[in-house]
Amino acid sequence: MAYNPFRAFGGHWRPRSIGESLKDFAKSPSWLNRLIVINVGVFVGMWLFRLVAGVVEFLFQFSPNTVYHRFCELVSCPADPAALLHQPWGVVTSLFVHAGFWHLFFNMLMLYVIGRIFLKYMNERHLLAVYLLGGVFGNIVYMAAYNLFPAFSGVVGTSYAVGASGSIMAIMSAITTYRPKHQVNLLILNPISLATLTICFIIVDIISIPDGNAGGHIAHIGGFLFGLIYILLMKRTIDGDKSLETAGRRAKKDKYYVSRESGRPVSDEDYNAKKHQDNVRIDEILDKISKYGYSALTAEEKDFLFHYSRK
């Protein structure tokens, strides 16, 4: 069901309420919506866990944030490969963990906008694959950078990556590589191409590495590289999927029915035309019965009426 920000009300149009928009969102079980729900659910769950952990820490006199901090480490992706051996799931679980509300908010907003563009050209299976594999690849690039470059040698053992931004950059890179000229409407600027927007994002990531959150920017670059590689390797498969979807829509549009008379398939158009003719004939026979009685019908008319009543 297509999203419509307005609805009819008393003969006029008014903006949809937040509740109505959420209902539409919930009724669309796409993987884009599911990914957003999972991310939000994890965030809420961790927030509740933090509250409970605070009570436990107080009652048992643990150091502040010990329980919650350790749990966050377990679901994050460590920069140290040795630490990853003890929690290999971190390369995946970290893709659904966010450091704060605004971190979650802007990531989910970006995922929703870019994800909808992605689904205009590719199916949900590709969206899920790029989200997961692109995010994992971004984490691997993050780990490699932290262990290769001297700038990070002093913080490898205490650095962890969280967030869906690497996955989102992979989705953005993939759809940009597939449809670089797709126009994006921004609120304060004229429409610009996806290629221009993505290039601006990746340039900002590169030049922002020395200014803080270096691991996040590096993971973005990793996601960008994965999206590019994914489309180069999968373009034929994606084009094939589109051809199958197009053929399926045509087949659904040109439905066929089996004729009772000949036993052969007839098109939807021919079926509707025949049905209209039968309805006209029935009306004529019923008019004749009302005027002259059933006995006035010919043998052919009685036979037609008998067979039609059995349909």
Buried (B, 14 or more C-beta within 10 A) or exposed (E): EEEEEEEEEEEEEEEBEEEEBEEBBEEEEBBBBEBBBBBBEBBEEBEEBBEEBBEEBEEEEBEEEEBBBEBBBBBBBBBBEEBBEEBEEBBBBBBBBBBEEEBBEEBBEBBBEBBEBBBEBBBBEBBBBBBBBBBBBBBBBBBBBBEEEEEBEEEBEEBBBBBBBBBBBBBBBBBBBBBEEBEBEEEEEEEEBBBBBBEEBBEEBEEBBEEEBBBBBBBBBBBBBBBBBBBEEBEEEBEEBEEEEEEEEEEEEEEEBEEEEEEEEBEEEEBEEBEEEBEEBBEEBEEBBEEEEEEEBEEEBEEBBEEEEEE
